[in-house]
Amino acid sequence: MIKISNLNHRYMKSNGKGVITLEDINLNIEKGSFVSIIGHNGSGKSTFAKHLNGLIVPQSGKIEVDGIQIKNDDNIWKIRNMVGMVFQNPDNQFIGGTIEEDIAFGLENIGVPGNEMEDRIQDAALKVGMEEYLKRPPHKLSGGQKQRSAIGAVLAMQPEYIVLDEPTSMLDPKGRQEVIEVLRKRNKEDKITIILITHYMDEVVYSDKVVVMDKGRIVISGQPKEVFKQKEMLLKIGLELPKAALLQDHLKKIGVELGDCLLTKEELVRKIWELY
């Protein structure tokens, strides 16, 4: 697992004053799970994400990945082989002139032999639905295709954990759906641990655990239904409910009672069907 203990971080301003961005973070991320981390802008989500593969080294507190502590340069490359990272803007991640070259770039850097490299590239492209686009240059792809290609490049490295920092924030609804479906499939079929940083509530409803951050602290943590039952707390810190839960709430106000908290479109349709 990834074990975070008493993690604190502050940024220093030009005037010499520190701004706390993470305060007393304690969290265990079980291997093979799908964990979503949500919060409004400035809540500390991205700073937290960058700690998980050593882009930011803990100032105080401790992070361990399968027992290996993120502490100094001695083990940072081992950590980054275990924990892959996908960022918000896929255009900032492309190195090669084609998708195939881009996936190969990371493999070359870790010394993967040529015969094995080709198999890894094909396998990664297949897993993200980009096998037909390997010879395409990135600029000729849609936003969703670009982000799936970026995920494929990380998958080819065969990490055990993937951290995604708002990977769908620049995509249209179709692109967001494509990316989330890829992540869910890789989590279920390949048992890759997914750590999704997002502000889209509908993306987190299938998670094993949802972590809510506010002002650098974890304020709620639990299964999706447990988290979204705390509607008042979420609204107070500037978050909404998933669309299905919002619609359920509106229906309740006009006398249509659907029972327990519903988070997905499928649950909502089934309940309404049963009712009528």
N, C-alpha and C positions, 0 to 999 in steps of 0.2 A: 504494500500500500504506500501511498504518499501520506506522510504524517507531518502535520504542521503544529508546532508547539510554541505558544507565546510569541508569535511573530509580530514585530513592530517595525515601522518604517516611517521616516519623515524626510521631506524634501527641504532643502535649504534655499531660502530666497536670497536675492541679491543684497538685501539689507542685513543679511546674517541671521534672520529669524527662521526657525524651523516650522514647517507645516506638517502636522501629523496626517499621514495618508492610510496607514494601517495601524491598528491598535489592538494588541492582545488577541491575535487570531489563533484559534485552536480548532483544528479540523482533521479528520481522517478520511481519505479518499480510497475506498476499497478497490482492489484490482478487479477489473472486469465490470465495473459499475459505470453508469451514465450519470454524471453530476452536473447540474446547471447552477451557475452563479449569476444572480440578478441584482440589480440596483440601478438607481438613477445615475446620471452623469456626475462624476466627482465622488462616487461612493467608495472608490478604491479597487474596483474590479480589475482594471487593466494592470495596475501596479501589482496586485496579488498574482495575476496570471504570469507576469514576467518573472516572479520569484520561483515559479514551479520548474523552470528548466535552467535557472542560473543566469538569466539575462540581468536580473538584479540579485545580488547576494544579500542575505539577511543582515541587517544592522544589529538586530538583537532577536533572540529566539532561535528556533531551529526548524529546518525542513529536512526530512529524510525520505529518499526514494528507494524503496525496497532495502532499507537499512543503510543506504549510502547517504551521508550528510552533504548537503549543498553548503560548502564552506569556503573553498578556495580553488585555485586553478588546477590543483592536483587531480581532482576527480570531475571537473566540469564537463569534459568531453564524454566521459562515461555517462554522466547524467543526461546530456543532450542526445546521446544515442538511444536512451531509454524514454525520454520525454520529448516528443515532437511538438512543434509550434506552428500554428496557422494564424495569420494576422487578418486585420479588417479589410485591407485593400489588396486583392490578389495581384494587381499590376506591380506592386512593390516587391513581390516575391519572385518574379520571373527573371531568369538568368539567360536561358537558351533561346535560340531563334525559333525553335519548335517545341511543342509539348514533350516530345521524346527527348530532345536535348536537355530540356529543363529537368526532367526526372533523372536523367543520367548524371547531371552535374553533382547532385548530392551523393550519388553512389560512387562516383569517381573520387570524391573527397575522402570517403572512408575506405577506399581501396578494394571495392568489390570487383572480382575478376570479370572480364568481358563476357564470358559465356553465361555466368550467373546474372550479370547485369541485364542482359536482354530478357531473361525470364522474369526478373523482378519488375522491369518496366511494363511488360505485357500484363503481368498479374495485377499490378497497381492500377493500370489504365482500365482493365476489365472491372475491377472492384468499384471504380467511381463512374463507370459508364462512359469512358472517354477513349475506348480502344479504337474507334474509327477516326479519331482526331489527332493521333500521335504526330502526324506530319504537318499539322496546321500550326501557323504562327499564333501566339497568344492574342494578338490584336484582332484576329478574325473570329474570336469566340465571343459568346454572350457572357454576361456577368456570372451567371450560374455555372457555365462551363469552365470559366477561368477559375472560379473558386474550387470546383471539383477537381480540376487539374492540380491546383496547389495542394489539396488534400492528398491526391494521388502521389505527388512528389514526396510527401511526408510518409505515406504508407509504404512506399518502396524502401524506405530506411528501416522498416520493420520495428517501429517503436512499440513499447508496451503501453504507453500513455500518449494521448494527443490532447494538447491544450489549444482551444480555438477562441481567440479574442474577438468577439463580435464579428464572426465570419460572414454574416448575412446582412449586415447593416447597410451595405451599398447595393443590395440586390432587390429586384422586383419580387412580388409574391411567388411567382413561378420558380424563380431562381432560389428563393429561400427554401421552398418546399423540396426542391431537388437536393440541396445541400443537406438538409435535416434528414431526409430519407437515406442518403448515403451514410451519414453518421450513425443512424439507428441500426442500419444493416450491418455495418462493420462492428458495432458494439455487440450485436446479438450473434453474428456468425463467427467473427474472429476473436471475440472476447477482448477487444481492445478497449481500454479504459478511456472514456470520453469526458473531458472537462470543458464544458461549453459556457463561455462568458457571453451574455446576451441581455438585451432589454426588450426582446419580443416575448411576451408571456406565453403565446401559443406554442413556442418552440420548446418549452420546458415541461410540458404536461406529461410527456412520456419518460421523464427522468426517473431514476431510482431515488435521487435525493436532490432537493432544491435548497440552495444557500442564499439567503437574502442579506445584502450588505447595505449599510448606511453609515456615512461619515467615518469610514475606515474600520467599522466593526461589523461582526456577524450579529444580526438582530433576530433572525429566525432561521431554523434549519430543520429539515424533515422531509417526509414524502410529500409529493405535490399536493395531495388532498389536505394534508395537515397544514401546509403552508398557506394555501389559498383560502382556507376557512378563516384565517385571521385578516379578513377584509379591511377592517378599520385601520390596523397597523400598516398594511400595505398602502392604502390610500394616503395615510398620514405622511409617509416617506416618498410619495410621488409615483407610486406604481399602480398599475391597473390589474384587473383580473383577466384571465383568458376570455376570449369572445363567448365561448359556450357558457361560462359562469356568469358573464355579464347579462346574457340573454335570459338565463335562468333567474337571475335577480329581478330583471324587468317583468318576467312572467309572474313571479311571486307577488309583485306589487299589484297585479291586476287579478289576483286570486287563483293563479294556476300554480299549484304546489307540486314540485317534481322530486322532493325528498333530498337526499344527500347531495353534497357539492359535486357538480358535474364540470368536467374540465375539457372534454373533447367533443367534437361535432358528433362522433359516432354514439357516445353516451347520451347526448342530448336528443338525437333523433330516436334512439331506442326507447327512451323514457316517454317521449311525446307519443310515440306509436303505441306503447303499452297503455297510456292514459286514455287515448281516444279509440 
